[in-house]
Amino acid sequence: TKRKHYQRNLFPRMKLSSPQTTIALCVVSLSACGTHALSVSRHVVGVDVGSISRSSSVGKVVGVQGTITPSSTAIHSPLFHTPKKIKTSSSLFATSSAATADSNDNEDKRSVMSKLRDEGGKFTINTKKGAFNLFGLYYCFIATVLGLVWFVELSACQFLYWLTRGKVDKNRRLPITFSHVWGVLLMFFTKGFPKVENREILVDLYQSKRPAMYVANHNSWLDIPYLGYAIGWKNYKMVAKNELGKVPFIGKAIKVGGNVMVDRASRKSQIQTLKAGMNWLKNGVNLCTFPEGTRSKTGRLMSFKRGAFTMAHKMGAPIVPLSIVGSAKVMPSHWLLPFRSSSKIAKVVVHEPIESVGKTEQELTEAVRKAIISGLPEEQRPLDGK
């Protein structure tokens, strides 16, 4: 009865060929299921429309040789050699979202590149490691040429210590001197000397022949040569993180010079660092450290790491605070190399030594931090002012 009903009402007295059958089936499916996607799984040839049956419960139209499933997303038919996918609203939305994301990424890259070129000029190149310009390439060239000589000198020192089993130059003064020469010559050829304020404070301290710990803020790689230049031709050891040992030239200088290296993830390493630093102070050798533990990417002073002043506190050594100003304007964290000269931009402010005797470690930390903040401009001070 149903077959006769569909034949009489939908397709009276018609027998359809293959393309016509496909169209007819589509019409039936659309009438039952709205705008659902279609799938004809097999070729229908010469099917009498009277043989079509329809399931109203699931909206599925079945023919003798073909099936249409409204939930499908592809049309299978001899009219098409391969299945063709119908773009649904979700796929169109995904494509639109991807295009929008790509457009936003391109805009962000152009914005970043525009800012970098405002800083370093039109010949600025950006990489995953950071940006550089022509001045940076010149700086790198000078550092490398001088570094080759420096490497030979350090290797000679290393051989000397091996040959004498460490009995010559026990305080490792030679490699520190060679490193200082490299830094001074690099700043000379690149016009990178910072201005040093209150240097007379250090002259008075040197006359007392007391070893001290020099503490400074840290927001650029250039802080290291700036700090060394401010201290002058003295024997000092840097308290450096273990990762710097892998940097070419500098890593070798740190190891050969007897600088104190610390693995912040290892409690054992921290204890060894403490003992090594105290031993250097006992032998009359100065220590230098950046208590923030890493460079500040914003340029503002960050919180100090616990235990940064433990060595000086336990040995009763004075601490000399230093405020390094403007180094991030020469080499910010997003630059691989300096993009301009430090002349008339960077400076180091030396503060009066702070005695560690008679103070707790917390009081000593607060006094040093307050002194460093006093020498920083507003844009480098912490937001909370502490």
Order of alpha helices (4+ residues) and beta strands (2+ residues): alpha-alpha-beta-beta-beta-beta-beta-alpha-beta-beta-alpha-alpha-beta-alpha-beta-alpha-beta-alpha-beta-alpha-beta-alpha-beta-alpha-beta-alpha
